[in-house]
Amino acid sequence: MKIIMLGAPGAGKGTQAKMIADKYGVPHISTGDIFRANIKNGTELGTEAKKYMDQGLLVPDELTVKILLDRVADQDCKDGYVLDGFPRTIPQAQVLDKALAQLNETIDYAIDVDVPDENIVKRMSGRRACLACGATYHMEHVPPKMEGTCDRCGKELVLRDDDKPETVLNRLKVYHDQTQPLIDFYSEKGVLRTVDGTQPMEDVFRSIVKILGA
């Protein structure tokens, strides 16, 4: 079972990817994690990727796919995997498809966790973080006992720059420009499935399990 998770930043696709991985006993693969592991272990691919990252450049699609294929060749991926954060663009999806085709493999499902932009802005701008101990809160869903103060260490809670409405709107614009076309790409291949990401987390997961089969 090879799954790609799609959805805007803040849609909750990472959380759902972890839950899918736990239920079905397959790895949750984040490209960021793979890059870090390869660089830390000093692999040939990691060293090559680091050259681009050190210059603030994006790692080329072909190299990213090589690193990804190296990871999915591991024994723990024999029954499938959940990809989170890749592909992000049509060219990346095409390179991945071509590489998988050479292995006589294809993606089984591309699951789009669909959440309207206004919900995402509200969801993310409600987050608060404690920079001292790392605790996180949400003003609506998981509020602190005392407004503006961390329950754990008593320090001030802040709205991170990444969660400010103007930043979130910019990230959503990039998503719609670059990643949204993937929805059409995987729809044409007949593997796209869409779930309503505005539901409670457990209900979103139940919708996904219904698609994948218990």
N, C-alpha and C positions, 0 to 999 in steps of 0.2 A: 504494500500500500504506500504509494509515493504521493505526498500531498504538498501543495504550495498554499501558503496562507497569504491572502490579499486583504487590503483594507487600509484606510487612511491612518496617519499617526494618531494615536489615542483611541482607535476603534476597539482595542482590546485583543487584537489578533495574536499577540505574543502570549498572553495569558491562556487563550484557547489552544494555541500550539502546544504549550506545556501540558495542558490537561489531556489533549489527544495523545501525546507521547506517553503519558503515564498510563492511560487506559489501555492503549493498544500495544504497549511494550516496544515502541520504536523510538529512535533518537529524535530529539528536538534540535535541529541544526540551524544555528544563527551564523551568518557569514562573518559577523564581527568576532564571534567566539573562535571561529576557525582561523581567521587571520591572526588573532592574538596567540592562539596555541602554536601555530606554525612559526611565528616570530620568536616566541619564548623558547621553542625547541630547536631553533636555528636550522630549520629544514631549508633545502634549496629553494623551494617555492616561497617559503616565508621570507627568506633573504631578498628574493626578487621583489616580493610585494612591499617590503619595508622601504626599498629604494624610492618607490612612488609615494608612499605614505609620508616619508620624511620630508619630501618636497611639497607636501600638501596637495598632491595630485590624486585623482581617483585611480584605483588599481584597474588596469585594462580588463575588459570583459573576458577575454580568452584566458587570462591568468586566473581571474576569479573562478571561472568554471573549472580550470585545472585543479585548483585547490579544493573546490567543492567535490569534484569527482574522486579525488584522492581520499577525501573524508568518507564519501558514501561507499567506497570500496571496502571499508572496514567491516569486520564480521558482524558488528552489532546492527548494521544496516541491511542485513540479508532479507529481513521481512518488511523493509520499507523505512521511511523517514518522513519527518515534517520539516519543510523548508520555511524559514521565517526571515524575511528581509532580502530575499533573492528569489526570482529576478525582480528588478525594479523598473526595467525598461524593456521595450520590444526587442532591441538588439540583444540584450542579455537573455531573454526568453528564447530567441532564435538560436543563439550559440549553445544554450543548455539543451534544447531540443535535438540539435544536430549531434551533440556529444552523446546524449542518451541513445539516440537512434543507432549509433555505431556499436552500442552495447546491447542492441535489441530491446531497449527499455523505453517506457514513456511515463509521463506524469498521469496518475490515475484521477486525481481531483485537484482543482484549484478552488479553494473555498474563500469567498469574498464576505468578510464581516462588514456589512453595510450600515453605516451610521451617518446621518445628515451632518453637514458642516456645523450648523448652529449647535447641535448636541455636543459635538467634539469640543468646540470653543468653551461651552459651559462646563463640560466635564473637566477639561484640562485647567481652565482658569480657576477652578475650585480647589485645585491641589495646593497643599502647603507642605513645606519641608523644613526639618530642623537640620541646619548645617553642622551643628555640634555633634549630634549622635546618629544622624541619618534617618531618623524616624519620618514617616510620611503620613499625611492626613488628607481628608477631603472635607471641605466645609459643609457639604450636604450629606455625604454618605458615611464618612468616618471622622466626625469633628473632634477636636481636642476638648478636654473637660473645661479648660479655660481658654477663651478665644485668644489666639496669637501666642499661646505658650505651649511648649512641648510637654506632654504628660510624663514622658520618660525622664527628661533631664532638666526641665524647667526653663530652657533657653527659648529665645524668640523664634517663631515660625516665619518663614518667608515664602513669597511667591517667586519661584525661579524664573529667570528670563525666558527659558524655553517654554514655560507655561503661560506667559503673558498673552492676552488675546491677539495683539498685533503679530507676535512671533508665530503663534499657532496658525493664524490666517495665511502667513507667508509660507509655512510648511505645507498647508493644505493646497495652496496654489501650485507648488512644485509637484505635489502628489497628483493633482488633477492633470497637470501638463504632461508628466512623464509616466506615471504608473497607472493611471486610470485606463489608458489604451490597452493594458494587459487584460482587462476584463473582457473587452471585445475579442482579443486574441485567443483567450482560452474558451470563450463562448463559442467561437467558430470551430474549435477543436472538439466541442461537445463535452468538455470536462468541467466547465464552470458550474459551481453551485453557490447560491447566495443565501445568507442567513441574516435575519434582522438583528443587528448588533445593539439596538436600543433596549432590548429585553434585559432582564437581570442576567448576570453572568452564567448562572446554572441553567437558565432556559436557553441561552445561546448554545451552550454546550450540548444540551439535549437535542437541539435542532441539528447540530453537526453529527451527533451519534446516529440520529435517524437516517442521515444521508449516507454515512459510512457503513452502517449496519452494526448492531450490538455485538 
